[in-house]
Amino acid sequence: MVAKNTVEALQSGAIFGFASLVDGLVTRILAAQGLSAATVVATGALAALIVPESQTITHHEPYLPLLGLHHAHARNN
């Protein structure tokens, strides 16, 4: 079931909508590049909500953006 009330409908629309957006984009990129598969990494803590609903996301790295900033800072100091 998708939702029982307005709040759940908005929440499920956001989750399923973003998951479908990611899946559609990845599918188009794979087709355009002539590839059959790719590693798709979801980043950020809230990506954990999308990962179970996506068919194409293969990994979840919640702190990848922060790790990148940390490494950039470390190189410049």
Backbone as CSV, one residue per row, in Angstrom:
resi,resn,N_x,N_y,N_z,CA_x,CA_y,CA_z,C_x,C_y,C_z
1,MET,0.843,-1.175,0.000,0.000,0.000,0.000,0.892,1.243,0.000
2,VAL,0.517,2.217,-0.769,1.316,3.428,-0.889,1.045,4.384,0.263
3,ALA,-0.240,4.648,0.580,-0.537,5.602,1.640,-1.977,5.458,2.138
4,LYS,-2.191,5.900,3.394,-3.522,5.885,3.986,-4.044,7.292,4.246
5,ASN,-3.148,8.290,4.188,-3.557,9.670,4.426,-2.646,10.610,3.640
6,THR,-2.900,11.895,3.763,-2.165,12.886,2.974,-0.676,12.887,3.292
7,VAL,-0.332,12.820,4.561,1.084,12.853,4.951,1.817,11.645,4.379
8,GLU,1.247,10.465,4.527,1.872,9.257,3.980,1.948,9.312,2.458
9,ALA,0.951,9.899,1.825,0.960,10.018,0.363,2.102,10.912,-0.092
10,LEU,2.321,12.019,0.601,3.437,12.912,0.255,4.780,12.227,0.502
11,GLN,4.884,11.528,1.617,6.133,10.836,1.938,6.433,9.735,0.928
12,SER,5.442,8.911,0.609,5.682,7.819,-0.333,5.922,8.368,-1.731
13,GLY,5.260,9.475,-2.069,5.511,10.103,-3.369,6.939,10.576,-3.486
14,ALA,7.474,11.154,-2.429,8.862,11.620,-2.446,9.830,10.444,-2.558
15,ILE,9.617,9.416,-1.760,10.522,8.262,-1.763,10.459,7.513,-3.086
16,PHE,9.274,7.116,-3.497,9.125,6.355,-4.744,9.474,7.211,-5.959
17,GLY,9.170,8.499,-5.887,9.495,9.396,-6.986,10.992,9.532,-7.189
18,PHE,11.741,9.743,-6.111,13.191,9.862,-6.227,13.830,8.536,-6.639
19,ALA,13.319,7.432,-6.114,13.858,6.124,-6.504,13.637,5.893,-7.996
20,SER,12.466,6.222,-8.489,12.179,6.067,-9.919,13.015,7.025,-10.759
21,LEU,13.232,8.229,-10.247,14.078,9.199,-10.944,15.490,8.646,-11.116
22,VAL,16.055,8.120,-10.036,17.405,7.554,-10.089,17.444,6.376,-11.055
23,ASP,16.484,5.471,-10.934,16.455,4.296,-11.811,16.340,4.695,-13.277
24,GLY,15.482,5.658,-13.574,15.323,6.107,-14.949,16.578,6.752,-15.493
25,LEU,17.206,7.578,-14.683,18.430,8.247,-15.114,19.556,7.250,-15.353
26,VAL,19.731,6.317,-14.435,20.782,5.301,-14.588,20.519,4.441,-15.819
27,THR,19.278,4.053,-16.035,18.923,3.244,-17.207,19.249,3.984,-18.500
28,ARG,18.928,5.275,-18.553,19.225,6.072,-19.751,20.726,6.225,-19.970
29,ILE,21.471,6.448,-18.900,22.925,6.587,-19.024,23.541,5.285,-19.509
30,LEU,23.118,4.158,-18.944,23.644,2.860,-19.370,23.344,2.615,-20.845
31,ALA,22.131,2.936,-21.272,21.762,2.737,-22.681,22.580,3.643,-23.590
32,ALA,22.768,4.891,-23.192,23.518,5.840,-24.012,24.987,5.443,-24.134
33,GLN,25.518,4.836,-23.090,26.928,4.436,-23.088,27.132,3.017,-23.588
34,GLY,26.060,2.309,-23.858,26.167,0.938,-24.335,26.647,-0.028,-23.275
35,LEU,26.317,0.251,-22.031,26.748,-0.596,-20.918,25.588,-1.455,-20.440
36,SER,25.911,-2.575,-19.807,24.866,-3.443,-19.269,24.704,-3.280,-17.765
37,ALA,25.729,-2.763,-17.097,25.661,-2.580,-15.647,26.651,-1.513,-15.222
38,ALA,26.417,-0.966,-14.037,27.318,0.038,-13.472,27.178,0.008,-11.956
39,THR,28.176,0.525,-11.282,28.108,0.687,-9.846,27.472,2.040,-9.568
40,VAL,26.379,2.027,-8.834,25.666,3.263,-8.507,25.735,3.442,-6.996
41,VAL,26.328,4.553,-6.568,26.524,4.822,-5.150,25.611,5.963,-4.727
42,ALA,24.774,5.714,-3.739,23.938,6.751,-3.157,24.703,7.375,-2.001
43,THR,24.753,8.706,-1.966,25.496,9.392,-0.912,24.559,10.227,-0.065
44,GLY,24.984,10.481,1.151,24.188,11.270,2.083,23.380,10.376,2.996
45,ALA,23.115,10.878,4.181,22.429,10.071,5.185,20.997,9.730,4.779
46,LEU,20.287,10.653,4.137,18.891,10.399,3.771,18.754,9.468,2.570
47,ALA,19.844,9.182,1.892,19.784,8.240,0.773,19.367,6.852,1.239
48,ALA,19.544,6.575,2.513,19.145,5.273,3.065,17.655,5.030,2.888
49,LEU,16.872,6.097,2.764,15.435,5.949,2.547,15.119,5.518,1.119
50,ILE,15.983,5.868,0.186,15.756,5.616,-1.233,16.316,4.259,-1.660
51,VAL,17.432,3.858,-1.069,18.145,2.646,-1.496,17.253,1.401,-1.570
52,PRO,16.426,1.110,-0.571,15.616,-0.116,-0.660,14.586,-0.099,-1.789
53,GLU,14.196,1.082,-2.233,13.176,1.193,-3.277,13.758,1.270,-4.677
54,SER,15.061,1.435,-4.796,15.712,1.578,-6.094,16.163,0.221,-6.633
55,GLN,16.034,0.056,-7.932,16.489,-1.164,-8.595,17.946,-1.059,-9.028
56,THR,18.500,0.157,-9.078,19.826,0.347,-9.669,20.914,0.744,-8.679
57,ILE,20.556,1.237,-7.510,21.570,1.647,-6.534,22.213,0.395,-5.951
58,THR,23.543,0.341,-6.033,24.255,-0.850,-5.573,24.953,-0.651,-4.228
59,HIS,25.267,0.601,-3.878,25.970,0.879,-2.620,25.419,2.150,-1.988
60,HIS,25.572,2.224,-0.675,25.196,3.439,0.048,26.369,3.865,0.908
61,GLU,26.860,5.079,0.678,27.952,5.649,1.463,27.441,6.947,2.088
62,PRO,26.910,6.882,3.309,26.264,8.053,3.893,27.194,9.238,4.138
63,TYR,28.473,9.002,4.356,29.376,10.089,4.700,30.353,10.432,3.585
64,LEU,30.115,9.971,2.382,31.032,10.237,1.279,31.254,11.730,1.041
65,PRO,30.225,12.576,1.054,30.485,14.012,0.864,31.384,14.589,1.956
66,LEU,31.166,14.181,3.196,31.990,14.681,4.291,33.417,14.150,4.210
67,LEU,33.581,12.914,3.784,34.925,12.359,3.620,35.691,13.114,2.540
68,GLY,35.010,13.459,1.451,35.648,14.233,0.384,36.101,15.594,0.885
69,LEU,35.261,16.261,1.660,35.646,17.558,2.234,36.810,17.409,3.196
70,HIS,36.795,16.345,3.974,37.899,16.096,4.911,39.217,15.894,4.162
71,HIS,39.208,15.097,3.095,40.431,14.854,2.322,40.906,16.124,1.642
72,ALA,39.989,16.923,1.108,40.377,18.193,0.480,41.014,19.125,1.489
73,HIS,40.447,19.178,2.677,41.001,20.027,3.734,42.378,19.543,4.144
74,ALA,42.529,18.239,4.290,43.810,17.663,4.704,44.908,17.946,3.684
75,ARG,44.571,17.951,2.400,45.564,18.226,1.355,46.008,19.678,1.357
76,ASN,45.151,20.567,1.790,45.455,21.991,1.725,46.019,22.535,3.027
77,ASN,46.269,21.693,3.989,46.862,22.135,5.259,48.143,21.420,5.549
